[in-house]
């Protein structure tokens, strides 16, 4: 047992709350600080949510604190993507094998569940309405403004974790140091939250066990189910241009655009105009930085260290995996926090960069490629390859979503798979062509040549 520490966590969102539970389990004293009011008493700012897509990495972290089954009760399984073309025709693309699902869950609901658990721990203390205004990372001294009283509080914990999201105040102070790498990049797209309400008699107006996508090339809309029968919709749209958030200024323009682009959805959205003009436009940012820690005193984690765009549904899952990786390292911890933090950031940094790149690539796939018949055929062929070579070929989406393989391995292997598919697909015009001897011979030859497609257990 190592020495118990006084640990401050800035940010009581998903990652900060879960981290407090893992560290409290190891006996440390935790103070959890949050800039916003207690969400359990005040409704979260509306109109900015993209429903969470919980997958294997996230479930693994929830299982570690015994909340997995409780969350499953308020989550809706999604078996695959349901594509809506511009004529209202539907096509379905499963996410993985039978029994492999991702789950739609409310961000606010999961956050409240984690905060409730944290509050029950004797060694966790919650502090809401505390805004970090200054951090001297050299001595771990923080100044926090109490937004209720306007008083300034000074604290000096043994260890500090910055879990305060993409626009982290902890990171802003840390990155004033020399030799600190930092970059942020925005997509030229924003997003706006909309709603499909429950059916008049209750229930869902669309297939509840699917993530619905309206891919339109230069923009798209998605809809994720909620347990009350509604769907949270998100329109991903250029900020500027002939068709953009900037160009749509009136209800007439809005309805004309939706009637032309999302004709089957507009019939299900009675509050479209009200929500569209009331809800803000969110931004889509990727943030990369390094190092994540300072001299064993402070560490960034989750979005504060590696914010990603939401198109692989892995932002929260990656942040939760940070915690499970750190917890595994604490099993053999000798008491040297500097060594621990440096090993952790070296291990996680390549994977954080990889999922950031994968998320941007998946935006292109969701926005455009899922409407292409050749793309859908390719996905069917990849599933057949997986069935024939289960120990050699695992589809990229499955590596990311239904395994704990490192994101960096998934990205590299996915690129190799792309190269192979570019050589195989010219010989295939229909699913039955996969059985042709020439296709089998070519595929066997390519897989024999490709070292990176060996089972991960042989290369890790």
PyMOL commands that set and color helices and strands:
alter all, ss='L'
color gray80, all
select helices_A, chain A and resi 14-25+56-63+68-72+107-120+169-174+251-261+263-266+272-278+303-306+310-312+315-330+337-367+369-371+373-388+396-401+407-427+431-435+437-449+451-453+456-458
alter helices_A, ss='H'
color red, helices_A
select strands_A, chain A and resi 6-10+29-33+52-54+76-78+80-84+90-94+102-105+124-127+130-136+141-146+152-155+159-162+181-196+211-215+220-225+231-238+282-290+293-294+298-300
alter strands_A, ss='S'
color yellow, strands_A
deselect
rebuild
show_as cartoon
